[in-house]
Amino acid sequence: MIENKAQEKVIETIDGQLIVIACPGSGKTTTLVRRIHHMVSDCKIDSSHILMITFTNAAAKEMRERYTKMYGQDEVTFCTIHSLCLAILKKFCGITNANILSNPQDFFYQVLKENKRINDKTEFIKLLITDISVVKNNGLSLTKYEPQCCNDKKLFQQMYEQYENYKEQYHLIDFDDMLLKAYQCMQENSECLTWLREKYQYIQVDEFQDTNFLQRDLIFLLAGEYGNLAVVGDDDQSIYGFRGARPEVMLRFQDFYPNVAFVRMNTNYRSCSGIIEAADQLIQSNTSRFEKEFKAFHEEKGTVRRYVSKNRAEEVLRVATIIQELIQNGEEPSEIAILYRTNQQAELVADTLMNLKIPFVSTEKIPSRYQHWMFEDIKSYRRLAENCNWTQQDLFRVLNHPCRYLYDYKYIQAGLDMKKMRQIAYQLNSAQWKRKNATESVTEFFYALSQMQGKNPVDFLKNMKQHADYIKYLREYAKFRNADDSEFTNIWKKYEEDAKKYNDWNEWNNYIIQYNHATVAAKEKKEGVRLSTMHGAKGLEWKHVFIIDCIDGMCPYTKATSDSEVEEERRLFYVAMTRAKEHLYFCSYRENNGKTVKQSPFVVQKNFVKRKKPVREKARSTCKKKGL
């Protein structure tokens, strides 16, 4: 049954171009499914001519299953833009599954395997792949692009070129190539484009706000100037700028299709009115957005509360205690979620919930500081200091952590033998390329090890910091990785705090085993309090939602410096807020290491933000097609 006039208009507007601005919880998925059924059942459109493009494979599967359950099986195509492009390449370009490079991570890992400059290779590779994708999908200059993965542009360019050469040599393509090559095929092969337009005469695109320029161009080429194209999304939920998504693609849709029909699905069926009012007040501070009248279907106010604790440990404990009380009063753990800006924030949360025996789940990997490369450094230093069960890999790992300019593999072959290493160092001192007295570096290394020998956890870390100059090394590495040094020094502080709790290494190791088991099990469990990043929470909902660490530097994130970046951070916070059905909690703290912490500008008492007038879509006609 049709719930409102907006949904009815979406369903009945079939021909021409349509843009649907669908607010959170407005029932867009159900509406899209009903629209397809209306096209097939009432308009007698051949189902094989209908294309439904979704953002993810999971979304395509869900929509297909929902449609089949409600209306039965037919020939409607539900797919992602990537799977569509792959089908095009298979049919017209002779591409097979054997040509698909599904795991580029493996290539980069092998290339970087012996690169001692990069410790966190998994995270580095993840950001590197994102950088490459952004460059390719948006047609950016490789030489001018500032990579996220590190501050070494030459290294990025080198990795980019090696990767492209590798694919060319072995006739491979990755997911970005699928789009580029399919687009080229459609442009250059008239048979291909004609076939596609005849087959897909009615096109729907979900989550259009997360589209990048290349995806936009491909969709527009497929639809043609006068094609039947319906795009659905919410510019206020555009949160994937780091992947190349551009909200202006949706905001400027009218520049390509001047006669487009607009429909606003402004009614939220998920959340209580108090939550919707707060979210609406927040998002109206963004200026680059469509004008909306966001409203709640439910008249109940619900609750919007704010908790400010002394420090982060107290904040997390307070949240966990409230959740414990909710569960004791009959609430299902699966109706409760804790949301945060970055995945690193989950660790203390998981630790606290585990100690209180509160079940928790997460589809994302919960980080463990005990699986971090810094802790691997600690373990290697300890094995070497105690001269017990160490390997060449241990020596290789820490010899230049911090940098001592002892890169030559001859040092490793010498093993933990100071005399042999000093002989090698003496020989290398005369080399033209030497940057530091090698003999002096060897002496410093063995002195550092001697100061750590036989120490309990607290004293060991103290001496590692003092004599190995480890904190200086962390700061230098953070600079190389384009990261705030607090990202690494805060983890070190946690190690120091942990060390104080244990009298010896065995006690500490027993706890580490317990914690690692709990975090791994969280991905396997089906029932429990959901731990999620704000990005990971999109499309989901819970009765109780706790947004933690609502402080400046997290909300908005410290790396957001431009106006557009801050606006995206506000959109992300808006997404997090609108996951709550009945109860929304903002949680923060006042102090960190004795210093006052600024509260998030997104959450200040009851006044969330100052309202600003949004940019209306009719004022966007000055933008030319080529300028996009």
LOTIDO-12939 format. One record per residue (C-alpha): chain; z, x, y; residue in one letter. Coordinates in steps of 0.25 Angstrom, whole numbers, plus 5000, padded with zeros to 4 digits. Layout:
BEGIN
[marlo A,[Z,X,Y],A];
...
% end
This chain:
BEGIN
[marlo A,[5000,5000,5000],M];
[marlo A,[4996,5005,5014],I];
[marlo A,[5009,5009,5022],E];
[marlo A,[5003,5009,5036],N];
[marlo A,[4990,5008,5044],K];
[marlo A,[4989,5023,5045],A];
[marlo A,[4988,5025,5030],Q];
[marlo A,[4979,5013,5029],E];
[marlo A,[4969,5019,5040],K];
[marlo A,[4969,5032,5032],V];
[marlo A,[4965,5025,5019],I];
[marlo A,[4954,5017,5025],E];
[marlo A,[4948,5027,5034],T];
[marlo A,[4938,5033,5025],I];
[marlo A,[4925,5037,5032],D];
[marlo A,[4924,5048,5042],G];
[marlo A,[4935,5057,5046],Q];
[marlo A,[4950,5054,5046],L];
[marlo A,[4962,5062,5050],I];
[marlo A,[4975,5058,5045],V];
[marlo A,[4988,5063,5052],I];
[marlo A,[4998,5061,5041],A];
[marlo A,[5013,5063,5045],C];
[marlo A,[5023,5068,5034],P];
[marlo A,[5026,5057,5024],G];
[marlo A,[5015,5048,5029],S];
[marlo A,[5010,5045,5015],G];
[marlo A,[4997,5053,5017],K];
[marlo A,[4995,5057,5002],T];
[marlo A,[4996,5042,4998],T];
[marlo A,[4987,5038,5009],T];
[marlo A,[4976,5048,5005],L];
[marlo A,[4977,5044,4991],V];
[marlo A,[4975,5029,4995],R];
[marlo A,[4964,5033,5004],R];
[marlo A,[4956,5039,4993],I];
[marlo A,[4959,5027,4984],H];
[marlo A,[4954,5018,4995],H];
[marlo A,[4941,5026,4996],M];
[marlo A,[4938,5025,4981],V];
[marlo A,[4943,5011,4979],S];
[marlo A,[4940,5003,4992],D];
[marlo A,[4929,5011,4998],C];
[marlo A,[4922,5014,4985],K];
[marlo A,[4920,5029,4988],I];
[marlo A,[4917,5037,4976],D];
[marlo A,[4930,5045,4972],S];
[marlo A,[4922,5058,4969],S];
[marlo A,[4918,5058,4984],H];
[marlo A,[4932,5059,4989],I];
[marlo A,[4939,5073,4991],L];
[marlo A,[4954,5074,4994],M];
[marlo A,[4958,5088,4999],I];
[marlo A,[4973,5092,4998],T];
[marlo A,[4981,5104,5003],F];
[marlo A,[4986,5108,4989],T];
[marlo A,[4983,5107,4974],N];
[marlo A,[4996,5100,4972],A];
[marlo A,[4992,5089,4983],A];
[marlo A,[4979,5087,4977],A];
[marlo A,[4985,5085,4964],K];
[marlo A,[4996,5075,4969],E];
[marlo A,[4986,5067,4977],M];
[marlo A,[4976,5066,4965],R];
[marlo A,[4988,5062,4956],E];
[marlo A,[4993,5052,4966],R];
[marlo A,[4979,5046,4968],Y];
[marlo A,[4976,5045,4953],T];
[marlo A,[4990,5038,4950],K];
[marlo A,[4987,5028,4961],M];
[marlo A,[4972,5025,4959],Y];
[marlo A,[4967,5032,4946],G];
[marlo A,[4958,5043,4944],Q];
[marlo A,[4945,5046,4951],D];
[marlo A,[4936,5057,4957],E];
[marlo A,[4943,5060,4970],V];
[marlo A,[4944,5075,4972],T];
[marlo A,[4958,5080,4976],F];
[marlo A,[4958,5094,4979],C];
[marlo A,[4962,5106,4988],T];
[marlo A,[4952,5112,4998],I];
[marlo A,[4953,5125,4989],H];
[marlo A,[4950,5117,4976],S];
[marlo A,[4938,5110,4983],L];
[marlo A,[4932,5123,4988],C];
[marlo A,[4934,5129,4974],L];
[marlo A,[4926,5118,4968],A];
[marlo A,[4915,5120,4978],I];
[marlo A,[4914,5135,4975],L];
[marlo A,[4914,5132,4960],K];
[marlo A,[4902,5122,4962],K];
[marlo A,[4894,5129,4972],F];
[marlo A,[4898,5144,4972],C];
[marlo A,[4900,5147,4957],G];
[marlo A,[4915,5150,4959],I];
[marlo A,[4924,5149,4946],T];
[marlo A,[4939,5150,4944],N];
[marlo A,[4937,5164,4940],A];
[marlo A,[4933,5167,4955],N];
[marlo A,[4946,5162,4960],I];
[marlo A,[4957,5172,4964],L];
[marlo A,[4969,5163,4962],S];
[marlo A,[4980,5173,4964],N];
[marlo A,[4976,5183,4976],P];
[marlo A,[4991,5187,4976],Q];
[marlo A,[4988,5195,4963],D];
[marlo A,[4977,5203,4970],F];
[marlo A,[4986,5206,4982],F];
[marlo A,[4998,5210,4974],Y];
[marlo A,[4990,5220,4966],Q];
[marlo A,[4984,5226,4979],V];
[marlo A,[4998,5227,4985],L];
[marlo A,[5005,5231,4973],K];
[marlo A,[5007,5245,4977],E];
[marlo A,[5009,5242,4992],N];
[marlo A,[5023,5246,4995],K];
[marlo A,[5022,5241,5009],R];
[marlo A,[5023,5227,5004],I];
[marlo A,[5036,5223,4997],N];
[marlo A,[5034,5207,4996],D];
[marlo A,[5021,5207,4990],K];
[marlo A,[5021,5193,4986],T];
[marlo A,[5024,5188,5000],E];
[marlo A,[5015,5198,5006],F];
[marlo A,[5003,5193,4997],I];
[marlo A,[5006,5178,5000],K];
[marlo A,[5005,5181,5015],L];
[marlo A,[4993,5190,5013],L];
[marlo A,[4985,5179,5006],I];
[marlo A,[4989,5169,5017],T];
[marlo A,[4984,5179,5027],D];
[marlo A,[4971,5180,5020],I];
[marlo A,[4969,5165,5019],S];
[marlo A,[4972,5163,5033],V];
[marlo A,[4962,5173,5037],V];
[marlo A,[4951,5168,5028],K];
[marlo A,[4953,5153,5030],N];
[marlo A,[4953,5154,5045],N];
[marlo A,[4943,5164,5047],G];
[marlo A,[4952,5174,5054],L];
[marlo A,[4949,5189,5057],S];
[marlo A,[4955,5198,5047],L];
[marlo A,[4957,5209,5057],T];
[marlo A,[4964,5200,5067],K];
[marlo A,[4972,5192,5058],Y];
[marlo A,[4987,5195,5058],E];
[marlo A,[4992,5194,5044],P];
[marlo A,[5005,5187,5040],Q];
[marlo A,[5008,5196,5028],C];
[marlo A,[5010,5209,5035],C];
[marlo A,[5008,5216,5049],N];
[marlo A,[4997,5226,5043],D];
[marlo A,[4984,5220,5046],K];
[marlo A,[4976,5231,5039],K];
[marlo A,[4984,5228,5026],L];
[marlo A,[4980,5213,5027],F];
[marlo A,[4966,5216,5030],Q];
[marlo A,[4965,5226,5018],Q];
[marlo A,[4972,5216,5009],M];
[marlo A,[4962,5205,5014],Y];
[marlo A,[4950,5214,5011],E];
[marlo A,[4954,5219,4998],Q];
[marlo A,[4957,5205,4994],Y];
[marlo A,[4943,5200,4998],E];
[marlo A,[4936,5212,4992],N];
[marlo A,[4943,5209,4979],Y];
[marlo A,[4939,5195,4978],K];
[marlo A,[4925,5199,4981],E];
[marlo A,[4924,5209,4971],Q];
[marlo A,[4929,5200,4960],Y];
[marlo A,[4922,5187,4965],H];
[marlo A,[4935,5180,4968],L];
[marlo A,[4939,5170,4978],I];
[marlo A,[4953,5165,4983],D];
[marlo A,[4957,5151,4988],F];
[marlo A,[4953,5155,5002],D];
[marlo A,[4939,5159,4997],D];
[marlo A,[4937,5146,4991],M];
[marlo A,[4937,5139,5005],L];
[marlo A,[4929,5150,5011],L];
[marlo A,[4918,5150,5001],K];
[marlo A,[4918,5135,4999],A];
[marlo A,[4916,5133,5014],Y];
[marlo A,[4905,5143,5014],Q];
[marlo A,[4898,5136,5002],C];
[marlo A,[4899,5123,5009],M];
[marlo A,[4893,5129,5021],Q];
[marlo A,[4882,5137,5015],E];
[marlo A,[4878,5128,5003],N];
[marlo A,[4873,5115,5007],S];
[marlo A,[4872,5110,4993],E];
[marlo A,[4887,5112,4992],C];
[marlo A,[4891,5105,5005],L];
[marlo A,[4882,5093,5002],T];
[marlo A,[4888,5092,4988],W];
[marlo A,[4902,5092,4993],L];
[marlo A,[4899,5082,5004],R];
[marlo A,[4893,5072,4995],E];
[marlo A,[4904,5074,4985],K];
[marlo A,[4916,5073,4994],Y];
[marlo A,[4912,5062,5004],Q];
[marlo A,[4927,5058,5007],Y];
[marlo A,[4936,5070,5010],I];
[marlo A,[4952,5069,5012],Q];
[marlo A,[4960,5081,5016],V];
[marlo A,[4975,5081,5015],D];
[marlo A,[4985,5090,5023],E];
[marlo A,[4973,5094,5033],F];
[marlo A,[4983,5100,5042],Q];
[marlo A,[4984,5112,5033],D];
[marlo A,[4969,5115,5033],T];
[marlo A,[4964,5128,5038],N];
[marlo A,[4951,5130,5046],F];
[marlo A,[4943,5134,5033],L];
[marlo A,[4948,5122,5026],Q];
[marlo A,[4945,5113,5038],R];
[marlo A,[4930,5118,5039],D];
[marlo A,[4928,5116,5024],L];
[marlo A,[4933,5102,5024],I];
[marlo A,[4925,5099,5037],F];
[marlo A,[4912,5105,5031],L];
[marlo A,[4914,5097,5018],L];
[marlo A,[4917,5084,5026],A];
[marlo A,[4905,5086,5036],G];
[marlo A,[4905,5081,5050],E];
[marlo A,[4905,5066,5046],Y];
[marlo A,[4912,5067,5032],G];
[marlo A,[4923,5058,5027],N];
[marlo A,[4935,5067,5030],L];
[marlo A,[4950,5063,5030],A];
[marlo A,[4960,5073,5033],V];
[marlo A,[4975,5071,5032],V];
[marlo A,[4987,5079,5037],G];
[marlo A,[4997,5081,5047],D];
[marlo A,[4996,5092,5058],D];
[marlo A,[5011,5092,5059],D];
[marlo A,[5012,5097,5045],Q];
[marlo A,[5002,5109,5046],S];
[marlo A,[5011,5120,5041],I];
[marlo A,[5002,5130,5034],Y];
[marlo A,[4997,5138,5046],G];
[marlo A,[5001,5151,5038],F];
[marlo A,[4990,5147,5028],R];
[marlo A,[4980,5145,5039],G];
[marlo A,[4981,5130,5040],A];
[marlo A,[4978,5125,5054],R];
[marlo A,[4983,5112,5060],P];
[marlo A,[4972,5112,5070],E];
[marlo A,[4962,5109,5059],V];
[marlo A,[4968,5095,5058],M];
[marlo A,[4971,5093,5073],L];
[marlo A,[4957,5096,5077],R];
[marlo A,[4950,5088,5066],F];
[marlo A,[4945,5079,5076],Q];
[marlo A,[4937,5090,5082],D];
[marlo A,[4928,5090,5070],F];
[marlo A,[4928,5075,5067],Y];
[marlo A,[4929,5068,5081],P];
[marlo A,[4929,5054,5075],N];
[marlo A,[4940,5057,5065],V];
[marlo A,[4949,5045,5063],A];
[marlo A,[4964,5048,5065],F];
[marlo A,[4975,5042,5057],V];
[marlo A,[4990,5045,5059],R];
[marlo A,[5000,5043,5047],M];
[marlo A,[5012,5044,5055],N];
[marlo A,[5022,5036,5047],T];
[marlo A,[5032,5045,5038],N];
[marlo A,[5036,5038,5025],Y];
[marlo A,[5045,5049,5021],R];
[marlo A,[5056,5052,5031],S];
[marlo A,[5066,5044,5038],C];
[marlo A,[5064,5042,5053],S];
[marlo A,[5074,5052,5058],G];
[marlo A,[5067,5063,5051],I];
[marlo A,[5053,5059,5056],I];
[marlo A,[5058,5058,5070],E];
[marlo A,[5064,5072,5070],A];
[marlo A,[5051,5077,5063],A];
[marlo A,[5042,5070,5073],D];
[marlo A,[5050,5076,5085],Q];
[marlo A,[5049,5090,5080],L];
[marlo A,[5034,5090,5077],I];
[marlo A,[5030,5084,5091],Q];
[marlo A,[5033,5098,5097],S];
[marlo A,[5020,5102,5091],N];
[marlo A,[5009,5101,5100],T];
[marlo A,[4997,5104,5090],S];
[marlo A,[4998,5091,5083],R];
[marlo A,[4992,5076,5082],F];
[marlo A,[5000,5066,5089],E];
[marlo A,[5008,5057,5079],K];
[marlo A,[5019,5046,5079],E];
[marlo A,[5027,5051,5067],F];
[marlo A,[5036,5040,5062],K];
[marlo A,[5045,5037,5050],A];
[marlo A,[5042,5025,5040],F];
[marlo A,[5057,5024,5037],H];
[marlo A,[5067,5019,5047],E];
[marlo A,[5079,5027,5042],E];
[marlo A,[5083,5038,5051],K];
[marlo A,[5087,5048,5040],G];
[marlo A,[5094,5060,5044],T];
[marlo A,[5090,5073,5052],V];
[marlo A,[5102,5083,5052],R];
[marlo A,[5104,5097,5057],R];
[marlo A,[5113,5107,5051],Y];
[marlo A,[5116,5120,5058],V];
[marlo A,[5125,5130,5050],S];
[marlo A,[5131,5143,5054],K];
[marlo A,[5121,5152,5046],N];
[marlo A,[5111,5151,5036],R];
[marlo A,[5120,5152,5024],A];
[marlo A,[5128,5140,5029],E];
[marlo A,[5116,5132,5032],E];
[marlo A,[5110,5133,5018],V];
[marlo A,[5124,5131,5012],L];
[marlo A,[5125,5118,5021],R];
[marlo A,[5112,5113,5016],V];
[marlo A,[5115,5116,5002],A];
[marlo A,[5129,5109,5003],T];
[marlo A,[5123,5096,5010],I];
[marlo A,[5112,5096,4998],I];
[marlo A,[5124,5097,4988],Q];
[marlo A,[5131,5085,4994],E];
[marlo A,[5118,5077,4994],L];
[marlo A,[5115,5080,4980],I];
[marlo A,[5130,5076,4976],Q];
[marlo A,[5128,5063,4984],N];
[marlo A,[5116,5059,4975],G];
[marlo A,[5104,5065,4982],E];
[marlo A,[5093,5071,4973],E];
[marlo A,[5091,5086,4975],P];
[marlo A,[5076,5084,4975],S];
[marlo A,[5077,5075,4987],E];
[marlo A,[5083,5087,4995],I];
[marlo A,[5075,5099,5001],A];
[marlo A,[5078,5111,5009],I];
[marlo A,[5067,5116,5017],L];
[marlo A,[5065,5130,5024],Y];
[marlo A,[5054,5138,5032],R];
[marlo A,[5053,5150,5023],T];
[marlo A,[5055,5152,5008],N];
[marlo A,[5065,5163,5011],Q];
[marlo A,[5075,5153,5016],Q];
[marlo A,[5076,5146,5002],A];
[marlo A,[5084,5158,4996],E];
[marlo A,[5098,5155,5002],L];
[marlo A,[5095,5140,5000],V];
[marlo A,[5092,5142,4985],A];
[marlo A,[5104,5151,4984],D];
[marlo A,[5114,5141,4990],T];
[marlo A,[5109,5129,4982],L];
[marlo A,[5110,5138,4969],M];
[marlo A,[5124,5141,4972],N];
[marlo A,[5127,5126,4975],L];
[marlo A,[5120,5122,4962],K];
[marlo A,[5110,5113,4970],I];
[marlo A,[5097,5112,4962],P];
[marlo A,[5085,5116,4970],F];
[marlo A,[5070,5118,4968],V];
[marlo A,[5058,5124,4976],S];
[marlo A,[5043,5125,4973],T];
[marlo A,[5043,5137,4982],E];
[marlo A,[5049,5150,4977],K];
[marlo A,[5063,5152,4982],I];
[marlo A,[5064,5167,4987],P];
[marlo A,[5074,5176,4981],S];
[marlo A,[5079,5188,4989],R];
[marlo A,[5082,5194,4975],Y];
[marlo A,[5067,5194,4972],Q];
[marlo A,[5063,5200,4986],H];
[marlo A,[5057,5213,4986],W];
[marlo A,[5069,5218,4995],M];
[marlo A,[5078,5215,4983],F];
[marlo A,[5069,5223,4974],E];
[marlo A,[5071,5234,4984],D];
[marlo A,[5086,5233,4982],I];
[marlo A,[5085,5233,4967],K];
[marlo A,[5076,5245,4967],S];
[marlo A,[5085,5253,4977],Y];
[marlo A,[5097,5250,4968],R];
[marlo A,[5090,5254,4955],R];
[marlo A,[5086,5267,4961],L];
[marlo A,[5099,5270,4968],A];
[marlo A,[5106,5268,4954],E];
[marlo A,[5095,5275,4947],N];
[marlo A,[5095,5264,4937],C];
[marlo A,[5083,5257,4931],N];
[marlo A,[5074,5260,4942],W];
[marlo A,[5059,5261,4941],T];
[marlo A,[5048,5267,4949],Q];
[marlo A,[5045,5254,4955],Q];
[marlo A,[5059,5254,4961],D];
[marlo A,[5057,5267,4967],L];
[marlo A,[5043,5263,4972],F];
[marlo A,[5049,5250,4978],R];
[marlo A,[5060,5257,4987],V];
[marlo A,[5055,5271,4990],L];
[marlo A,[5049,5266,5002],N];
[marlo A,[5058,5254,5005],H];
[marlo A,[5060,5258,5016],P];
[marlo A,[5048,5267,5019],C];
[marlo A,[5050,5281,5016],R];
[marlo A,[5035,5285,5015],Y];
[marlo A,[5037,5289,5000],L];
[marlo A,[5025,5281,4995],Y];
[marlo A,[5019,5292,4986],D];
[marlo A,[5020,5288,4971],Y];
[marlo A,[5025,5302,4968],K];
[marlo A,[5038,5298,4973],Y];
[marlo A,[5039,5287,4962],I];
[marlo A,[5035,5296,4951],Q];
[marlo A,[5046,5305,4955],A];
[marlo A,[5056,5294,4952],G];
[marlo A,[5070,5294,4957],L];
[marlo A,[5071,5309,4958],D];
[marlo A,[5074,5314,4972],M];
[marlo A,[5070,5328,4969],K];
[marlo A,[5056,5324,4964],K];
[marlo A,[5054,5315,4976],M];
[marlo A,[5059,5325,4986],R];
[marlo A,[5048,5335,4980],Q];
[marlo A,[5037,5325,4982],I];
[marlo A,[5042,5322,4996],A];
[marlo A,[5042,5336,4999],Y];
[marlo A,[5028,5338,4995],Q];
[marlo A,[5023,5325,5002],L];
[marlo A,[5030,5330,5015],N];
[marlo A,[5018,5339,5018],S];
[marlo A,[5008,5328,5017],A];
[marlo A,[5000,5324,5029],Q];
[marlo A,[5003,5309,5027],W];
[marlo A,[5018,5310,5027],K];
[marlo A,[5026,5300,5036],R];
[marlo A,[5040,5304,5033],K];
[marlo A,[5047,5316,5027],N];
[marlo A,[5046,5312,5012],A];
[marlo A,[5058,5321,5008],T];
[marlo A,[5066,5314,5018],E];
[marlo A,[5062,5300,5013],S];
[marlo A,[5065,5304,4998],V];
[marlo A,[5079,5309,5003],T];
[marlo A,[5082,5296,5010],E];
[marlo A,[5078,5288,4998],F];
[marlo A,[5087,5294,4989],F];
[marlo A,[5098,5294,4999],Y];
[marlo A,[5097,5279,5000],A];
[marlo A,[5097,5277,4985],L];
[marlo A,[5110,5286,4984],S];
[marlo A,[5117,5277,4994],Q];
[marlo A,[5114,5265,4986],M];
[marlo A,[5119,5270,4973],Q];
[marlo A,[5130,5263,4966],G];
[marlo A,[5132,5253,4977],K];
[marlo A,[5136,5238,4976],N];
[marlo A,[5126,5228,4982],P];
[marlo A,[5132,5228,4996],V];
[marlo A,[5132,5243,4998],D];
[marlo A,[5119,5245,4991],F];
[marlo A,[5112,5236,5001],L];
[marlo A,[5119,5242,5012],K];
[marlo A,[5115,5256,5008],N];
[marlo A,[5101,5251,5005],M];
[marlo A,[5100,5246,5020],K];
[marlo A,[5106,5258,5026],Q];
[marlo A,[5100,5270,5018],H];
[marlo A,[5087,5264,5014],A];
[marlo A,[5085,5258,5028],D];
[marlo A,[5080,5246,5021],Y];
[marlo A,[5082,5236,5032],I];
[marlo A,[5073,5244,5041],K];
[marlo A,[5063,5244,5030],Y];
[marlo A,[5064,5228,5029],L];
[marlo A,[5061,5227,5044],R];
[marlo A,[5049,5237,5043],E];
[marlo A,[5043,5229,5031],Y];
[marlo A,[5045,5215,5039],A];
[marlo A,[5037,5221,5050],K];
[marlo A,[5026,5225,5040],F];
[marlo A,[5026,5211,5034],R];
[marlo A,[5026,5203,5047],N];
[marlo A,[5039,5198,5044],A];
[marlo A,[5052,5196,5052],D];
[marlo A,[5062,5207,5046],D];
[marlo A,[5073,5197,5044],S];
[marlo A,[5064,5191,5033],E];
[marlo A,[5068,5204,5025],F];
[marlo A,[5081,5208,5032],T];
[marlo A,[5087,5194,5029],N];
[marlo A,[5085,5196,5015],I];
[marlo A,[5092,5209,5015],W];
[marlo A,[5104,5203,5022],K];
[marlo A,[5104,5193,5010],K];
[marlo A,[5105,5204,5000],Y];
[marlo A,[5116,5210,5008],E];
[marlo A,[5124,5196,5008],E];
[marlo A,[5121,5195,4993],D];
[marlo A,[5126,5209,4990],A];
[marlo A,[5140,5205,4996],K];
[marlo A,[5142,5194,4986],K];
[marlo A,[5141,5203,4974],Y];
[marlo A,[5150,5215,4969],N];
[marlo A,[5139,5221,4961],D];
[marlo A,[5124,5220,4958],W];
[marlo A,[5126,5213,4945],N];
[marlo A,[5133,5201,4952],E];
[marlo A,[5121,5201,4962],W];
[marlo A,[5111,5201,4951],N];
[marlo A,[5117,5189,4944],N];
[marlo A,[5116,5181,4956],Y];
[marlo A,[5101,5185,4958],I];
[marlo A,[5098,5181,4944],I];
[marlo A,[5104,5167,4947],Q];
[marlo A,[5097,5165,4960],Y];
[marlo A,[5083,5169,4955],N];
[marlo A,[5085,5160,4944],H];
[marlo A,[5088,5148,4953],A];
[marlo A,[5077,5151,4963],T];
[marlo A,[5067,5152,4951],V];
[marlo A,[5072,5139,4945],A];
[marlo A,[5070,5131,4958],A];
[marlo A,[5055,5131,4956],K];
[marlo A,[5056,5126,4942],E];
[marlo A,[5066,5115,4945],K];
[marlo A,[5062,5101,4948],K];
[marlo A,[5074,5095,4955],E];
[marlo A,[5082,5101,4966],G];
[marlo A,[5083,5103,4981],V];
[marlo A,[5070,5107,4986],R];
[marlo A,[5069,5120,4993],L];
[marlo A,[5056,5122,5001],S];
[marlo A,[5049,5129,5012],T];
[marlo A,[5045,5119,5023],M];
[marlo A,[5030,5122,5019],H];
[marlo A,[5033,5119,5004],G];
[marlo A,[5040,5106,5008],A];
[marlo A,[5027,5100,5014],K];
[marlo A,[5023,5087,5007],G];
[marlo A,[5037,5085,5001],L];
[marlo A,[5049,5076,5004],E];
[marlo A,[5064,5075,5002],W];
[marlo A,[5075,5066,5006],K];
[marlo A,[5084,5078,5011],H];
[marlo A,[5077,5089,5018],V];
[marlo A,[5085,5101,5024],F];
[marlo A,[5077,5111,5033],I];
[marlo A,[5085,5124,5033],I];
[marlo A,[5085,5136,5043],D];
[marlo A,[5081,5128,5055],C];
[marlo A,[5082,5140,5064],I];
[marlo A,[5072,5146,5074],D];
[marlo A,[5064,5157,5066],G];
[marlo A,[5063,5148,5054],M];
[marlo A,[5059,5135,5061],C];
[marlo A,[5050,5139,5067],P];
[marlo A,[5048,5151,5058],Y];
[marlo A,[5049,5164,5065],T];
[marlo A,[5035,5168,5063],K];
[marlo A,[5030,5156,5071],A];
[marlo A,[5027,5161,5085],T];
[marlo A,[5015,5154,5090],S];
[marlo A,[5016,5139,5095],D];
[marlo A,[5007,5135,5083],S];
[marlo A,[5016,5142,5073],E];
[marlo A,[5028,5135,5079],V];
[marlo A,[5021,5122,5078],E];
[marlo A,[5018,5125,5063],E];
[marlo A,[5032,5128,5061],E];
[marlo A,[5036,5115,5068],R];
[marlo A,[5026,5108,5058],R];
[marlo A,[5033,5114,5046],L];
[marlo A,[5047,5110,5051],F];
[marlo A,[5041,5096,5053],Y];
[marlo A,[5036,5096,5038],V];
[marlo A,[5050,5100,5034],A];
[marlo A,[5056,5089,5041],M];
[marlo A,[5047,5078,5036],T];
[marlo A,[5050,5082,5022],R];
[marlo A,[5064,5074,5023],A];
[marlo A,[5064,5059,5019],K];
[marlo A,[5078,5056,5024],E];
[marlo A,[5087,5068,5028],H];
[marlo A,[5082,5080,5036],L];
[marlo A,[5092,5092,5038],Y];
[marlo A,[5089,5103,5048],F];
[marlo A,[5098,5115,5044],C];
[marlo A,[5100,5128,5052],S];
[marlo A,[5110,5139,5055],Y];
[marlo A,[5116,5146,5068],R];
[marlo A,[5118,5160,5064],E];
[marlo A,[5111,5171,5056],N];
[marlo A,[5118,5185,5055],N];
[marlo A,[5127,5181,5067],G];
[marlo A,[5115,5178,5076],K];
[marlo A,[5112,5164,5082],T];
[marlo A,[5100,5157,5076],V];
[marlo A,[5091,5148,5084],K];
[marlo A,[5089,5134,5078],Q];
[marlo A,[5075,5129,5075],S];
[marlo A,[5068,5123,5087],P];
[marlo A,[5063,5113,5078],F];
[marlo A,[5078,5108,5076],V];
[marlo A,[5087,5107,5088],V];
[marlo A,[5098,5097,5087],Q];
[marlo A,[5092,5083,5087],K];
[marlo A,[5081,5087,5096],N];
[marlo A,[5071,5094,5087],F];
[marlo A,[5060,5098,5097],V];
[marlo A,[5054,5095,5110],K];
[marlo A,[5043,5085,5109],R];
[marlo A,[5029,5089,5114],K];
[marlo A,[5016,5081,5115],K];
[marlo A,[5007,5084,5103],P];
[marlo A,[4992,5087,5105],V];
[marlo A,[4984,5075,5102],R];
[marlo A,[4972,5076,5093],E];
[marlo A,[4962,5070,5104],K];
[marlo A,[4965,5082,5113],A];
[marlo A,[4959,5092,5103],R];
[marlo A,[4945,5089,5105],S];
[marlo A,[4943,5102,5113],T];
[marlo A,[4944,5110,5100],C];
[marlo A,[4930,5114,5095],K];
[marlo A,[4926,5115,5081],K];
[marlo A,[4923,5129,5081],K];
[marlo A,[4936,5133,5088],G];
[marlo A,[4944,5128,5076],L];
% end
